[in-house]
Amino acid sequence: MLPNILLCLFLVPDNVKITEQCLMFETNLAGNDLGPVIENIPKIDQCQDLCSADPECKFWSYKHDEEKCQKKTSDAGKAYDYHFMSGANDCSPYHPSGIVIFDCLPVTPRISF
């Protein structure tokens, strides 16, 4: 059986560079939690908005398949996890950073032989 993969559709204008600290694909920031996990957050930009509205929040991690958001005080504890996308509080997946993420979905590849 093949594992699920994360399919994200996004647009990056030519004048915008994605930095490692800005948007971290397939990355969970373990530890340094700021408050409890926030549930029922259907879109990644809502997680970033919650972080940017909190002066103590510096980073965020979003678990797309469970629609959960965790605000963070640091980007320490970076760990690969395809269920997550993380980012800095001032790096939105939407304008004004220039990056537009339309949606992310877990998909199971189907290969026929």
Gaussian input, Z-matrix of N, CA and C with variables (Angstrom, degrees):
# hf/3-21g

backbone

0 1
 N
 C     1     B1
 C     2     B2     1     A1
 N     3     B3     2     A2     1     D1
 C     4     B4     3     A3     2     D2
 C     5     B5     4     A4     3     D3
 N     6     B6     5     A5     4     D4
 C     7     B7     6     A6     5     D5
 C     8     B8     7     A7     6     D6
 N     9     B9     8     A8     7     D7
 C    10    B10     9     A9     8     D8
 C    11    B11    10    A10     9     D9
 N    12    B12    11    A11    10    D10
 C    13    B13    12    A12    11    D11
 C    14    B14    13    A13    12    D12
 N    15    B15    14    A14    13    D13
 C    16    B16    15    A15    14    D14
 C    17    B17    16    A16    15    D15
 N    18    B18    17    A17    16    D16
 C    19    B19    18    A18    17    D17
 C    20    B20    19    A19    18    D18
 N    21    B21    20    A20    19    D19
 C    22    B22    21    A21    20    D20
 C    23    B23    22    A22    21    D21
 N    24    B24    23    A23    22    D22
 C    25    B25    24    A24    23    D23
 C    26    B26    25    A25    24    D24
 N    27    B27    26    A26    25    D25
 C    28    B28    27    A27    26    D26
 C    29    B29    28    A28    27    D27
 N    30    B30    29    A29    28    D28
 C    31    B31    30    A30    29    D29
 C    32    B32    31    A31    30    D30
 N    33    B33    32    A32    31    D31
 C    34    B34    33    A33    32    D32
 C    35    B35    34    A34    33    D33
 N    36    B36    35    A35    34    D34
 C    37    B37    36    A36    35    D35
 C    38    B38    37    A37    36    D36
 N    39    B39    38    A38    37    D37
 C    40    B40    39    A39    38    D38
 C    41    B41    40    A40    39    D39
 N    42    B42    41    A41    40    D40
 C    43    B43    42    A42    41    D41
 C    44    B44    43    A43    42    D42
 N    45    B45    44    A44    43    D43
 C    46    B46    45    A45    44    D44
 C    47    B47    46    A46    45    D45
 N    48    B48    47    A47    46    D46
 C    49    B49    48    A48    47    D47
 C    50    B50    49    A49    48    D48
 N    51    B51    50    A50    49    D49
 C    52    B52    51    A51    50    D50
 C    53    B53    52    A52    51    D51
 N    54    B54    53    A53    52    D52
 C    55    B55    54    A54    53    D53
 C    56    B56    55    A55    54    D54
 N    57    B57    56    A56    55    D55
 C    58    B58    57    A57    56    D56
 C    59    B59    58    A58    57    D57
 N    60    B60    59    A59    58    D58
 C    61    B61    60    A60    59    D59
 C    62    B62    61    A61    60    D60
 N    63    B63    62    A62    61    D61
 C    64    B64    63    A63    62    D62
 C    65    B65    64    A64    63    D63
 N    66    B66    65    A65    64    D64
 C    67    B67    66    A66    65    D65
 C    68    B68    67    A67    66    D66
 N    69    B69    68    A68    67    D67
 C    70    B70    69    A69    68    D68
 C    71    B71    70    A70    69    D69
 N    72    B72    71    A71    70    D70
 C    73    B73    72    A72    71    D71
 C    74    B74    73    A73    72    D72
 N    75    B75    74    A74    73    D73
 C    76    B76    75    A75    74    D74
 C    77    B77    76    A76    75    D75
 N    78    B78    77    A77    76    D76
 C    79    B79    78    A78    77    D77
 C    80    B80    79    A79    78    D78
 N    81    B81    80    A80    79    D79
 C    82    B82    81    A81    80    D80
 C    83    B83    82    A82    81    D81
 N    84    B84    83    A83    82    D82
 C    85    B85    84    A84    83    D83
 C    86    B86    85    A85    84    D84
 N    87    B87    86    A86    85    D85
 C    88    B88    87    A87    86    D86
 C    89    B89    88    A88    87    D87
 N    90    B90    89    A89    88    D88
 C    91    B91    90    A90    89    D89
 C    92    B92    91    A91    90    D90
 N    93    B93    92    A92    91    D91
 C    94    B94    93    A93    92    D92
 C    95    B95    94    A94    93    D93
 N    96    B96    95    A95    94    D94
 C    97    B97    96    A96    95    D95
 C    98    B98    97    A97    96    D96
 N    99    B99    98    A98    97    D97
 C   100   B100    99    A99    98    D98
 C   101   B101   100   A100    99    D99
 N   102   B102   101   A101   100   D100
 C   103   B103   102   A102   101   D101
 C   104   B104   103   A103   102   D102
 N   105   B105   104   A104   103   D103
 C   106   B106   105   A105   104   D104
 C   107   B107   106   A106   105   D105
 N   108   B108   107   A107   106   D106
 C   109   B109   108   A108   107   D107
 C   110   B110   109   A109   108   D108
 N   111   B111   110   A110   109   D109
 C   112   B112   111   A111   110   D110
 C   113   B113   112   A112   111   D111
 N   114   B114   113   A113   112   D112
 C   115   B115   114   A114   113   D113
 C   116   B116   115   A115   114   D114
 N   117   B117   116   A116   115   D115
 C   118   B118   117   A117   116   D116
 C   119   B119   118   A118   117   D117
 N   120   B120   119   A119   118   D118
 C   121   B121   120   A120   119   D119
 C   122   B122   121   A121   120   D120
 N   123   B123   122   A122   121   D121
 C   124   B124   123   A123   122   D122
 C   125   B125   124   A124   123   D123
 N   126   B126   125   A125   124   D124
 C   127   B127   126   A126   125   D125
 C   128   B128   127   A127   126   D126
 N   129   B129   128   A128   127   D127
 C   130   B130   129   A129   128   D128
 C   131   B131   130   A130   129   D129
 N   132   B132   131   A131   130   D130
 C   133   B133   132   A132   131   D131
 C   134   B134   133   A133   132   D132
 N   135   B135   134   A134   133   D133
 C   136   B136   135   A135   134   D134
 C   137   B137   136   A136   135   D135
 N   138   B138   137   A137   136   D136
 C   139   B139   138   A138   137   D137
 C   140   B140   139   A139   138   D138
 N   141   B141   140   A140   139   D139
 C   142   B142   141   A141   140   D140
 C   143   B143   142   A142   141   D141
 N   144   B144   143   A143   142   D142
 C   145   B145   144   A144   143   D143
 C   146   B146   145   A145   144   D144
 N   147   B147   146   A146   145   D145
 C   148   B148   147   A147   146   D146
 C   149   B149   148   A148   147   D147
 N   150   B150   149   A149   148   D148
 C   151   B151   150   A150   149   D149
 C   152   B152   151   A151   150   D150
 N   153   B153   152   A152   151   D151
 C   154   B154   153   A153   152   D152
 C   155   B155   154   A154   153   D153
 N   156   B156   155   A155   154   D154
 C   157   B157   156   A156   155   D155
 C   158   B158   157   A157   156   D156
 N   159   B159   158   A158   157   D157
 C   160   B160   159   A159   158   D158
 C   161   B161   160   A160   159   D159
 N   162   B162   161   A161   160   D160
 C   163   B163   162   A162   161   D161
 C   164   B164   163   A163   162   D162
 N   165   B165   164   A164   163   D163
 C   166   B166   165   A165   164   D164
 C   167   B167   166   A166   165   D165
 N   168   B168   167   A167   166   D166
 C   169   B169   168   A168   167   D167
 C   170   B170   169   A169   168   D168
 N   171   B171   170   A170   169   D169
 C   172   B172   171   A171   170   D170
 C   173   B173   172   A172   171   D171
 N   174   B174   173   A173   172   D172
 C   175   B175   174   A174   173   D173
 C   176   B176   175   A175   174   D174
 N   177   B177   176   A176   175   D175
 C   178   B178   177   A177   176   D176
 C   179   B179   178   A178   177   D177
 N   180   B180   179   A179   178   D178
 C   181   B181   180   A180   179   D179
 C   182   B182   181   A181   180   D180
 N   183   B183   182   A182   181   D181
 C   184   B184   183   A183   182   D182
 C   185   B185   184   A184   183   D183
 N   186   B186   185   A185   184   D184
 C   187   B187   186   A186   185   D185
 C   188   B188   187   A187   186   D186
 N   189   B189   188   A188   187   D187
 C   190   B190   189   A189   188   D188
 C   191   B191   190   A190   189   D189
 N   192   B192   191   A191   190   D190
 C   193   B193   192   A192   191   D191
 C   194   B194   193   A193   192   D192
 N   195   B195   194   A194   193   D193
 C   196   B196   195   A195   194   D194
 C   197   B197   196   A196   195   D195
 N   198   B198   197   A197   196   D196
 C   199   B199   198   A198   197   D197
 C   200   B200   199   A199   198   D198
 N   201   B201   200   A200   199   D199
 C   202   B202   201   A201   200   D200
 C   203   B203   202   A202   201   D201
 N   204   B204   203   A203   202   D202
 C   205   B205   204   A204   203   D203
 C   206   B206   205   A205   204   D204
 N   207   B207   206   A206   205   D205
 C   208   B208   207   A207   206   D206
 C   209   B209   208   A208   207   D207
 N   210   B210   209   A209   208   D208
 C   211   B211   210   A210   209   D209
 C   212   B212   211   A211   210   D210
 N   213   B213   212   A212   211   D211
 C   214   B214   213   A213   212   D212
 C   215   B215   214   A214   213   D213
 N   216   B216   215   A215   214   D214
 C   217   B217   216   A216   215   D215
 C   218   B218   217   A217   216   D216
 N   219   B219   218   A218   217   D217
 C   220   B220   219   A219   218   D218
 C   221   B221   220   A220   219   D219
 N   222   B222   221   A221   220   D220
 C   223   B223   222   A222   221   D221
 C   224   B224   223   A223   222   D222
 N   225   B225   224   A224   223   D223
 C   226   B226   225   A225   224   D224
 C   227   B227   226   A226   225   D225
 N   228   B228   227   A227   226   D226
 C   229   B229   228   A228   227   D227
 C   230   B230   229   A229   228   D228
 N   231   B231   230   A230   229   D229
 C   232   B232   231   A231   230   D230
 C   233   B233   232   A232   231   D231
 N   234   B234   233   A233   232   D232
 C   235   B235   234   A234   233   D233
 C   236   B236   235   A235   234   D234
 N   237   B237   236   A236   235   D235
 C   238   B238   237   A237   236   D236
 C   239   B239   238   A238   237   D237
 N   240   B240   239   A239   238   D238
 C   241   B241   240   A240   239   D239
 C   242   B242   241   A241   240   D240
 N   243   B243   242   A242   241   D241
 C   244   B244   243   A243   242   D242
 C   245   B245   244   A244   243   D243
 N   246   B246   245   A245   244   D244
 C   247   B247   246   A246   245   D245
 C   248   B248   247   A247   246   D246
 N   249   B249   248   A248   247   D247
 C   250   B250   249   A249   248   D248
 C   251   B251   250   A250   249   D249
 N   252   B252   251   A251   250   D250
 C   253   B253   252   A252   251   D251
 C   254   B254   253   A253   252   D252
 N   255   B255   254   A254   253   D253
 C   256   B256   255   A255   254   D254
 C   257   B257   256   A256   255   D255
 N   258   B258   257   A257   256   D256
 C   259   B259   258   A258   257   D257
 C   260   B260   259   A259   258   D258
 N   261   B261   260   A260   259   D259
 C   262   B262   261   A261   260   D260
 C   263   B263   262   A262   261   D261
 N   264   B264   263   A263   262   D262
 C   265   B265   264   A264   263   D263
 C   266   B266   265   A265   264   D264
 N   267   B267   266   A266   265   D265
 C   268   B268   267   A267   266   D266
 C   269   B269   268   A268   267   D267
 N   270   B270   269   A269   268   D268
 C   271   B271   270   A270   269   D269
 C   272   B272   271   A271   270   D270
 N   273   B273   272   A272   271   D271
 C   274   B274   273   A273   272   D272
 C   275   B275   274   A274   273   D273
 N   276   B276   275   A275   274   D274
 C   277   B277   276   A276   275   D275
 C   278   B278   277   A277   276   D276
 N   279   B279   278   A278   277   D277
 C   280   B280   279   A279   278   D278
 C   281   B281   280   A280   279   D279
 N   282   B282   281   A281   280   D280
 C   283   B283   282   A282   281   D281
 C   284   B284   283   A283   282   D282
 N   285   B285   284   A284   283   D283
 C   286   B286   285   A285   284   D284
 C   287   B287   286   A286   285   D285
 N   288   B288   287   A287   286   D286
 C   289   B289   288   A288   287   D287
 C   290   B290   289   A289   288   D288
 N   291   B291   290   A290   289   D289
 C   292   B292   291   A291   290   D290
 C   293   B293   292   A292   291   D291
 N   294   B294   293   A293   292   D292
 C   295   B295   294   A294   293   D293
 C   296   B296   295   A295   294   D294
 N   297   B297   296   A296   295   D295
 C   298   B298   297   A297   296   D296
 C   299   B299   298   A298   297   D297
 N   300   B300   299   A299   298   D298
 C   301   B301   300   A300   299   D299
 C   302   B302   301   A301   300   D300
 N   303   B303   302   A302   301   D301
 C   304   B304   303   A303   302   D302
 C   305   B305   304   A304   303   D303
 N   306   B306   305   A305   304   D304
 C   307   B307   306   A306   305   D305
 C   308   B308   307   A307   306   D306
 N   309   B309   308   A308   307   D307
 C   310   B310   309   A309   308   D308
 C   311   B311   310   A310   309   D309
 N   312   B312   311   A311   310   D310
 C   313   B313   312   A312   311   D311
 C   314   B314   313   A313   312   D312
 N   315   B315   314   A314   313   D313
 C   316   B316   315   A315   314   D314
 C   317   B317   316   A316   315   D315
 N   318   B318   317   A317   316   D316
 C   319   B319   318   A318   317   D317
 C   320   B320   319   A319   318   D318
 N   321   B321   320   A320   319   D319
 C   322   B322   321   A321   320   D320
 C   323   B323   322   A322   321   D321
 N   324   B324   323   A323   322   D322
 C   325   B325   324   A324   323   D323
 C   326   B326   325   A325   324   D324
 N   327   B327   326   A326   325   D325
 C   328   B328   327   A327   326   D326
 C   329   B329   328   A328   327   D327
 N   330   B330   329   A329   328   D328
 C   331   B331   330   A330   329   D329
 C   332   B332   331   A331   330   D330
 N   333   B333   332   A332   331   D331
 C   334   B334   333   A333   332   D332
 C   335   B335   334   A334   333   D333
 N   336   B336   335   A335   334   D334
 C   337   B337   336   A336   335   D335
 C   338   B338   337   A337   336   D336

   B1=1.4491
   B2=1.5233
   B3=1.2896
   B4=1.4592
   B5=1.5249
   B6=1.3385
   B7=1.4683
   B8=1.5260
   B9=1.3391
   B10=1.4618
   B11=1.5239
   B12=1.3078
   B13=1.4532
   B14=1.5174
   B15=1.2946
   B16=1.4591
   B17=1.5147
   B18=1.3046
   B19=1.4556
   B20=1.5286
   B21=1.3210
   B22=1.4688
   B23=1.5167
   B24=1.2897
   B25=1.4576
   B26=1.5173
   B27=1.3373
   B28=1.4566
   B29=1.5200
   B30=1.3194
   B31=1.4520
   B32=1.5179
   B33=1.2989
   B34=1.4625
   B35=1.5268
   B36=1.3311
   B37=1.4716
   B38=1.5287
   B39=1.3098
   B40=1.4634
   B41=1.5230
   B42=1.3200
   B43=1.4588
   B44=1.5273
   B45=1.3420
   B46=1.4616
   B47=1.5196
   B48=1.3253
   B49=1.4583
   B50=1.5196
   B51=1.3392
   B52=1.4566
   B53=1.5169
   B54=1.3217
   B55=1.4575
   B56=1.5150
   B57=1.3086
   B58=1.4621
   B59=1.5195
   B60=1.3303
   B61=1.4495
   B62=1.5272
   B63=1.3000
   B64=1.4581
   B65=1.5336
   B66=1.3144
   B67=1.4632
   B68=1.5110
   B69=1.3137
   B70=1.4689
   B71=1.5242
   B72=1.3281
   B73=1.4497
   B74=1.5266
   B75=1.3284
   B76=1.4681
   B77=1.5301
   B78=1.3320
   B79=1.4658
   B80=1.5207
   B81=1.3266
   B82=1.4552
   B83=1.5235
   B84=1.3080
   B85=1.4549
   B86=1.5280
   B87=1.3262
   B88=1.4612
   B89=1.5293
   B90=1.3324
   B91=1.4627
   B92=1.5157
   B93=1.3092
   B94=1.4698
   B95=1.5237
   B96=1.3511
   B97=1.4594
   B98=1.5256
   B99=1.2948
   B100=1.4572
   B101=1.5272
   B102=1.3119
   B103=1.4578
   B104=1.5211
   B105=1.3329
   B106=1.4694
   B107=1.5267
   B108=1.3308
   B109=1.4624
   B110=1.5224
   B111=1.3231
   B112=1.4706
   B113=1.5273
   B114=1.3204
   B115=1.4636
   B116=1.5282
   B117=1.3205
   B118=1.4717
   B119=1.5275
   B120=1.3152
   B121=1.4633
   B122=1.5334
   B123=1.3317
   B124=1.4646
   B125=1.5315
   B126=1.3167
   B127=1.4678
   B128=1.5248
   B129=1.3110
   B130=1.4636
   B131=1.5308
   B132=1.3102
   B133=1.4668
   B134=1.5199
   B135=1.3412
   B136=1.4618
   B137=1.5286
   B138=1.3179
   B139=1.4626
   B140=1.5316
   B141=1.3145
   B142=1.4604
   B143=1.5259
   B144=1.3267
   B145=1.4673
   B146=1.5326
   B147=1.3603
   B148=1.4641
   B149=1.5242
   B150=1.3187
   B151=1.4635
   B152=1.5255
   B153=1.3056
   B154=1.4736
   B155=1.5277
   B156=1.3285
   B157=1.4685
   B158=1.5313
   B159=1.3220
   B160=1.4599
   B161=1.5275
   B162=1.3400
   B163=1.4674
   B164=1.5269
   B165=1.3321
   B166=1.4651
   B167=1.5281
   B168=1.3282
   B169=1.4633
   B170=1.5225
   B171=1.3266
   B172=1.4670
   B173=1.5263
   B174=1.3445
   B175=1.4651
   B176=1.5204
   B177=1.3214
   B178=1.4634
   B179=1.5238
   B180=1.3372
   B181=1.4630
   B182=1.5185
   B183=1.3176
   B184=1.4616
   B185=1.5274
   B186=1.3326
   B187=1.4655
   B188=1.5175
   B189=1.3187
   B190=1.4610
   B191=1.5221
   B192=1.3302
   B193=1.4629
   B194=1.5274
   B195=1.3390
   B196=1.4643
   B197=1.5277
   B198=1.3318
   B199=1.4641
   B200=1.5290
   B201=1.3512
   B202=1.4615
   B203=1.5197
   B204=1.3169
   B205=1.4631
   B206=1.5181
   B207=1.3300
   B208=1.4558
   B209=1.5178
   B210=1.3237
   B211=1.4555
   B212=1.5243
   B213=1.3524
   B214=1.4580
   B215=1.5241
   B216=1.3356
   B217=1.4630
   B218=1.5239
   B219=1.3456
   B220=1.4564
   B221=1.5261
   B222=1.3253
   B223=1.4583
   B224=1.5275
   B225=1.3287
   B226=1.4654
   B227=1.5258
   B228=1.3034
   B229=1.4571
   B230=1.5135
   B231=1.3348
   B232=1.4646
   B233=1.5212
   B234=1.3376
   B235=1.4605
   B236=1.5184
   B237=1.3299
   B238=1.4635
   B239=1.5224
   B240=1.3109
   B241=1.4614
   B242=1.5206
   B243=1.3248
   B244=1.4665
   B245=1.5207
   B246=1.3284
   B247=1.4649
   B248=1.5320
   B249=1.3206
   B250=1.4639
   B251=1.5246
   B252=1.3160
   B253=1.4499
   B254=1.5339
   B255=1.3075
   B256=1.4619
   B257=1.5173
   B258=1.3312
   B259=1.4481
   B260=1.5149
   B261=1.3200
   B262=1.4600
   B263=1.5265
   B264=1.3240
   B265=1.4654
   B266=1.5228
   B267=1.3151
   B268=1.4596
   B269=1.5227
   B270=1.3235
   B271=1.4578
   B272=1.5208
   B273=1.2727
   B274=1.4573
   B275=1.5155
   B276=1.3602
   B277=1.4515
   B278=1.5310
   B279=1.3083
   B280=1.4616
   B281=1.5153
   B282=1.2996
   B283=1.4467
   B284=1.5284
   B285=1.3191
   B286=1.4456
   B287=1.5291
   B288=1.3233
   B289=1.4603
   B290=1.5251
   B291=1.3193
   B292=1.4506
   B293=1.5077
   B294=1.3315
   B295=1.4543
   B296=1.5232
   B297=1.2883
   B298=1.4658
   B299=1.5205
   B300=1.3134
   B301=1.4576
   B302=1.5188
   B303=1.3144
   B304=1.4529
   B305=1.5189
   B306=1.3186
   B307=1.4589
   B308=1.5156
   B309=1.3013
   B310=1.4620
   B311=1.5163
   B312=1.3109
   B313=1.4546
   B314=1.5154
   B315=1.3567
   B316=1.4580
   B317=1.5290
   B318=1.3029
   B319=1.4639
   B320=1.5214
   B321=1.3167
   B322=1.4561
   B323=1.5261
   B324=1.3325
   B325=1.4625
   B326=1.5355
   B327=1.3034
   B328=1.4622
   B329=1.5290
   B330=1.2975
   B331=1.4676
   B332=1.5196
   B333=1.3079
   B334=1.4623
   B335=1.5065
   B336=1.3042
   B337=1.4662
   B338=1.5020
   A1=109.57
   A2=115.72
   A3=121.17
   A4=110.71
   A5=118.06
   A6=120.08
   A7=110.71
   A8=114.91
   A9=119.83
   A10=108.77
   A11=115.86
   A12=121.57
   A13=108.06
   A14=117.43
   A15=122.60
   A16=108.92
   A17=115.82
   A18=121.66
   A19=108.01
   A20=116.34
   A21=121.45
   A22=108.50
   A23=115.53
   A24=121.49
   A25=107.30
   A26=116.36
   A27=118.64
   A28=110.79
   A29=114.15
   A30=122.75
   A31=107.78
   A32=116.46
   A33=121.25
   A34=108.29
   A35=117.77
   A36=119.58
   A37=111.40
   A38=116.93
   A39=122.85
   A40=113.77
   A41=117.56
   A42=120.45
   A43=113.18
   A44=118.68
   A45=122.14
   A46=109.22
   A47=115.65
   A48=120.79
   A49=108.57
   A50=116.23
   A51=120.03
   A52=107.03
   A53=116.48
   A54=120.02
   A55=109.04
   A56=116.23
   A57=120.87
   A58=111.10
   A59=117.81
   A60=120.84
   A61=111.93
   A62=118.40
   A63=122.17
   A64=111.08
   A65=117.73
   A66=122.88
   A67=108.11
   A68=116.08
   A69=121.69
   A70=108.11
   A71=114.95
   A72=120.59
   A73=110.27
   A74=116.58
   A75=123.32
   A76=111.78
   A77=115.70
   A78=121.32
   A79=110.46
   A80=115.44
   A81=122.28
   A82=107.23
   A83=116.76
   A84=122.02
   A85=106.93
   A86=116.57
   A87=121.69
   A88=110.26
   A89=115.57
   A90=121.21
   A91=112.24
   A92=115.78
   A93=123.56
   A94=112.44
   A95=116.22
   A96=121.69
   A97=110.98
   A98=115.51
   A99=122.74
   A100=107.02
   A101=116.68
   A102=120.98
   A103=111.56
   A104=115.68
   A105=120.24
   A106=111.98
   A107=115.32
   A108=121.16
   A109=108.14
   A110=116.41
   A111=121.74
   A112=107.21
   A113=116.67
   A114=121.54
   A115=111.58
   A116=114.58
   A117=122.83
   A118=112.43
   A119=116.05
   A120=122.62
   A121=105.99
   A122=118.29
   A123=120.53
   A124=115.75
   A125=119.36
   A126=121.33
   A127=110.41
   A128=114.56
   A129=121.27
   A130=112.46
   A131=118.45
   A132=119.92
   A133=111.88
   A134=117.36
   A135=120.28
   A136=110.42
   A137=117.08
   A138=121.18
   A139=109.68
   A140=116.18
   A141=119.97
   A142=110.47
   A143=117.50
   A144=120.83
   A145=111.49
   A146=116.65
   A147=120.23
   A148=110.74
   A149=116.42
   A150=120.57
   A151=111.10
   A152=117.55
   A153=119.37
   A154=112.13
   A155=117.62
   A156=121.03
   A157=112.12
   A158=117.81
   A159=122.65
   A160=108.95
   A161=118.54
   A162=120.62
   A163=114.01
   A164=118.43
   A165=121.68
   A166=112.30
   A167=117.50
   A168=121.47
   A169=109.85
   A170=115.45
   A171=121.32
   A172=111.82
   A173=117.27
   A174=123.31
   A175=108.94
   A176=115.95
   A177=121.95
   A178=109.16
   A179=115.07
   A180=121.97
   A181=107.91
   A182=116.00
   A183=122.10
   A184=109.25
   A185=116.73
   A186=122.17
   A187=107.23
   A188=115.87
   A189=121.99
   A190=113.64
   A191=119.20
   A192=119.58
   A193=112.98
   A194=117.21
   A195=121.36
   A196=112.29
   A197=116.89
   A198=123.06
   A199=112.15
   A200=114.52
   A201=121.00
   A202=110.15
   A203=114.44
   A204=122.13
   A205=109.39
   A206=115.84
   A207=120.60
   A208=108.81
   A209=116.23
   A210=120.66
   A211=108.52
   A212=116.06
   A213=122.14
   A214=111.18
   A215=115.27
   A216=120.31
   A217=111.88
   A218=117.48
   A219=121.77
   A220=109.04
   A221=116.46
   A222=120.75
   A223=111.53
   A224=116.35
   A225=120.04
   A226=109.03
   A227=116.41
   A228=120.47
   A229=114.14
   A230=117.44
   A231=120.77
   A232=109.73
   A233=115.55
   A234=120.45
   A235=109.27
   A236=116.27
   A237=120.61
   A238=109.59
   A239=116.67
   A240=123.21
   A241=107.28
   A242=116.76
   A243=119.30
   A244=113.35
   A245=117.83
   A246=121.01
   A247=112.00
   A248=117.06
   A249=121.26
   A250=113.06
   A251=113.74
   A252=123.60
   A253=104.66
   A254=116.81
   A255=121.22
   A256=109.53
   A257=115.24
   A258=118.58
   A259=112.60
   A260=114.87
   A261=122.34
   A262=109.45
   A263=116.20
   A264=119.93
   A265=112.68
   A266=117.96
   A267=120.80
   A268=112.15
   A269=116.99
   A270=121.02
   A271=109.01
   A272=115.67
   A273=120.75
   A274=110.84
   A275=117.29
   A276=119.10
   A277=111.89
   A278=116.13
   A279=121.95
   A280=109.01
   A281=117.50
   A282=123.57
   A283=109.18
   A284=124.94
   A285=128.61
   A286=115.24
   A287=120.32
   A288=119.08
   A289=111.24
   A290=116.30
   A291=120.62
   A292=113.07
   A293=117.28
   A294=120.87
   A295=108.83
   A296=116.09
   A297=120.21
   A298=108.21
   A299=116.07
   A300=119.87
   A301=107.14
   A302=115.49
   A303=119.63
   A304=111.11
   A305=118.08
   A306=121.96
   A307=109.13
   A308=115.55
   A309=121.94
   A310=108.16
   A311=116.86
   A312=121.44
   A313=110.40
   A314=116.11
   A315=117.67
   A316=108.93
   A317=118.18
   A318=122.14
   A319=109.74
   A320=115.81
   A321=121.15
   A322=107.80
   A323=116.55
   A324=118.47
   A325=110.44
   A326=116.09
   A327=121.41
   A328=107.20
   A329=113.87
   A330=119.44
   A331=107.96
   A332=116.17
   A333=122.05
   A334=109.27
   A335=115.83
   A336=121.26
   A337=110.07
   D1=134.73
   D2=179.57
   D3=-83.92
   D4=145.36
   D5=178.98
   D6=-75.04
   D7=158.56
   D8=173.06
   D9=-68.23
   D10=148.94
   D11=172.90
   D12=-123.14
   D13=161.82
   D14=179.83
   D15=-100.27
   D16=124.15
   D17=177.82
   D18=-108.71
   D19=116.92
   D20=178.31
   D21=-117.61
   D22=133.33
   D23=174.90
   D24=-103.88
   D25=120.36
   D26=-179.21
   D27=-146.87
   D28=162.20
   D29=-178.55
   D30=-127.13
   D31=129.60
   D32=177.56
   D33=-124.28
   D34=112.95
   D35=176.94
   D36=-60.35
   D37=155.12
   D38=-177.27
   D39=-57.10
   D40=-30.58
   D41=-175.27
   D42=-87.84
   D43=5.55
   D44=-177.81
   D45=-113.05
   D46=132.14
   D47=176.13
   D48=-108.01
   D49=134.67
   D50=175.08
   D51=-88.48
   D52=118.63
   D53=177.47
   D54=-97.13
   D55=157.78
   D56=-178.47
   D57=-59.31
   D58=-37.57
   D59=-176.74
   D60=-80.54
   D61=-22.15
   D62=-177.70
   D63=-70.30
   D64=-71.44
   D65=174.99
   D66=-117.69
   D67=127.18
   D68=-178.35
   D69=-116.36
   D70=100.43
   D71=-179.42
   D72=-72.58
   D73=143.93
   D74=178.19
   D75=51.07
   D76=43.52
   D77=-177.09
   D78=-135.34
   D79=129.46
   D80=171.59
   D81=-107.01
   D82=138.30
   D83=174.91
   D84=-98.29
   D85=94.67
   D86=-175.79
   D87=-74.97
   D88=133.54
   D89=179.20
   D90=82.77
   D91=-174.85
   D92=179.23
   D93=55.44
   D94=36.38
   D95=-178.52
   D96=-71.38
   D97=142.76
   D98=176.60
   D99=-114.64
   D100=96.52
   D101=-178.03
   D102=80.89
   D103=-177.41
   D104=-178.74
   D105=-76.77
   D106=164.37
   D107=173.72
   D108=-62.22
   D109=137.05
   D110=179.45
   D111=-100.92
   D112=121.63
   D113=-176.05
   D114=-99.12
   D115=168.82
   D116=177.67
   D117=60.80
   D118=45.49
   D119=176.36
   D120=-109.21
   D121=96.07
   D122=-171.15
   D123=-72.77
   D124=-18.99
   D125=-176.29
   D126=-130.18
   D127=143.43
   D128=-177.44
   D129=-61.10
   D130=-34.18
   D131=-178.91
   D132=-66.00
   D133=-26.77
   D134=177.62
   D135=-68.49
   D136=-35.22
   D137=176.62
   D138=-64.64
   D139=-46.22
   D140=179.22
   D141=-63.04
   D142=-39.66
   D143=178.82
   D144=-62.31
   D145=-40.50
   D146=178.04
   D147=-61.92
   D148=-40.13
   D149=178.64
   D150=-67.76
   D151=-46.58
   D152=-176.46
   D153=-67.19
   D154=-21.10
   D155=178.38
   D156=-81.84
   D157=-10.94
   D158=-178.17
   D159=-108.14
   D160=115.34
   D161=-177.03
   D162=-61.47
   D163=-22.44
   D164=179.26
   D165=-83.77
   D166=-17.23
   D167=-176.40
   D168=-83.57
   D169=125.65
   D170=179.54
   D171=-109.48
   D172=-28.36
   D173=-179.47
   D174=-143.67
   D175=169.97
   D176=178.85
   D177=-146.40
   D178=154.67
   D179=172.67
   D180=-128.90
   D181=133.77
   D182=-177.25
   D183=-120.48
   D184=123.20
   D185=176.98
   D186=-97.91
   D187=99.15
   D188=-169.67
   D189=-65.20
   D190=-37.06
   D191=-175.89
   D192=-75.02
   D193=-15.13
   D194=176.95
   D195=-116.09
   D196=0.33
   D197=179.50
   D198=53.75
   D199=49.72
   D200=-178.84
   D201=-119.42
   D202=144.10
   D203=-179.13
   D204=-124.95
   D205=137.73
   D206=175.39
   D207=-128.63
   D208=120.14
   D209=174.90
   D210=-78.05
   D211=147.38
   D212=-174.22
   D213=-131.50
   D214=151.75
   D215=175.86
   D216=-95.22
   D217=-10.50
   D218=-176.11
   D219=-155.77
   D220=161.94
   D221=174.39
   D222=-98.61
   D223=12.81
   D224=175.88
   D225=-66.01
   D226=156.52
   D227=178.05
   D228=81.89
   D229=27.04
   D230=178.94
   D231=-61.16
   D232=129.16
   D233=179.21
   D234=-141.92
   D235=137.28
   D236=177.08
   D237=-64.38
   D238=130.48
   D239=173.80
   D240=-162.30
   D241=112.99
   D242=-174.48
   D243=-69.58
   D244=-6.68
   D245=176.33
   D246=-80.23
   D247=-12.04
   D248=-171.74
   D249=-117.97
   D250=156.03
   D251=164.91
   D252=-136.33
   D253=139.08
   D254=-178.39
   D255=-130.28
   D256=165.95
   D257=179.89
   D258=-169.26
   D259=173.11
   D260=177.92
   D261=-83.76
   D262=154.99
   D263=-176.79
   D264=-63.48
   D265=-24.88
   D266=-178.48
   D267=-101.99
   D268=12.98
   D269=179.16
   D270=-119.13
   D271=91.41
   D272=-178.60
   D273=-81.11
   D274=145.75
   D275=172.14
   D276=-72.32
   D277=-0.78
   D278=177.60
   D279=-123.52
   D280=173.15
   D281=177.30
   D282=-50.38
   D283=141.41
   D284=18.96
   D285=-93.07
   D286=2.18
   D287=179.75
   D288=-68.76
   D289=-19.56
   D290=-179.85
   D291=96.40
   D292=-13.26
   D293=-179.87
   D294=-92.57
   D295=131.01
   D296=179.27
   D297=-122.02
   D298=114.18
   D299=175.35
   D300=-100.25
   D301=119.87
   D302=-179.10
   D303=-76.88
   D304=-42.78
   D305=178.25
   D306=-178.97
   D307=157.93
   D308=174.69
   D309=-127.82
   D310=133.03
   D311=179.23
   D312=-135.26
   D313=142.18
   D314=171.69
   D315=-77.76
   D316=134.92
   D317=179.01
   D318=-131.58
   D319=149.71
   D320=175.56
   D321=-106.02
   D322=119.46
   D323=-179.84
   D324=-64.45
   D325=144.95
   D326=176.85
   D327=-120.53
   D328=116.53
   D329=-178.30
   D330=-119.66
   D331=128.18
   D332=176.97
   D333=-109.34
   D334=140.54
   D335=177.57
   D336=-114.64

